[in-house]
Amino acid sequence: MGRQRAGITLENTKTADATVGIEEVITKKEPLRAIDKSEIERIAHESGFVSRSPISRRIRPKSPYTIQLNFKTRPGIKEIFQEVGARLQTFDHTTFERALLALLEKEKMKDLNKELTALIKT
């Protein structure tokens, strides 16, 4: 078997049968002083602790862009499309809408142009 563990001894006791009184264990503590919350936050920040409280996030309105349109392209088309959006400082969905609107105007598809314009404005 394994080695036998050493027993527990109290170093401050003079005899083996010495008892510890409850008064020695329980001492009166002075009441806790109120600490300012800003002081706690400062000390926590200095110590590297981060807050556990949830981060308050800005509530954004719900996006009207809810339908995905996925299609394959030739190599390099995606990069050109994204570069157009970057130069126009628009998101991909806006770039796509503007390109589709320009195509409808060029091809003189007035009915679809009117329908797309109504959808974009809502």
N, C-alpha and C positions, 0 to 999 in steps of 0.2 A: 504494500500500500504506500501511500504518500507520507510525507513528513507530517508530524502532528503540529497544529498551529499553537502559537503561544497564547496564553490567557490574557485577559484584560486586567490591567492594574491601574489604580489611581495613584499618581505620583505624590500628591499632597497628603495622603493619608499616612498616619503614623502606625496604625495597626491594621491588620487585615480585616477586622470586623467593624471598622469605622463607618459611620453612616453620614450621609450628607443631608442636612435639613432643607426643607422646602424654602425657607427664608433665604438661604444662601443662593438658591437657584433663581428665585424670582426677586428681582430688584426693581425698585421703583424707577421708572424712566421719566425723564422730564418730557412734557408734552411736545409734540412735533410743532415746529414753527411753520407757518404758512410760507410757501415759496412761490414767488411770482412766476407765472407761466412763461413769461419772456426770458427769465433767467434759466429755466429748465431747457427751453428751446436753444438758447445760446450755448449752454454747456453741452447739450446733445450734439449740436452742430460742430462745436470744437472737437468733440470726441469721435466724430465721424458717423454718428447714428443718423439714420434717415427716418422720416415719419412713416408710420403705418397707416395713417388716415388716407382714405382714397383721394386721389388727385381730382380736384374739381376741373371738369372739362367744359369747354365752351359747347353749348348746345347749338348744333347746326340744323338748319331746316332740312327736311328730307329731300333727297335728290330726285329730280324727275327722271333721271337716267337709270332705269331698272331692267331693261332688256339688253341682253348681250348679243352682239353680232360678231361671229368668229368666221374668218375665212382665210384660206391660204393665199400667199402671194409668191411672186418670183423673188429670188435672192436679191437683196438690196432695196426692195420697195418699202419695206417697213422702216428702214433707216431714213429714206427720203421723206416718207410721210411724217415721221417724228421730227425731222429737221424743219419741215414746213410749219408744223405746230410750234416748234421752238422759236422760229423766226416771227411767227404771228403772235407769240406769247399766249397761246391757247392750249386747252387740254385736247386730247385725241378726239373726244366726242364732238367738240365744237369744230375742230378741223374737218372732221368727216361731214358734219352737217353743212358747213360752208362749201366744201368740195361738191357735195351732192346738189346743193342749191345752184352752184355755178354750172354744173352739167345740165341740170334741168332748164336753166335759162338759155344755155348755148343751143340745146336741142329743141328749144321752143315747145316744151311740154308744159303748157300753161296750167292745165288742170292739176298735174302733180306738183308743179311749182307752188300753186296756191295752197294745196293741201299741206305740203311740207312747211311753208311759211306759217300757216296756222298752228301747226304742231310745235314749231320752234318758239313761237311767241307765248305759248302757254306754260 
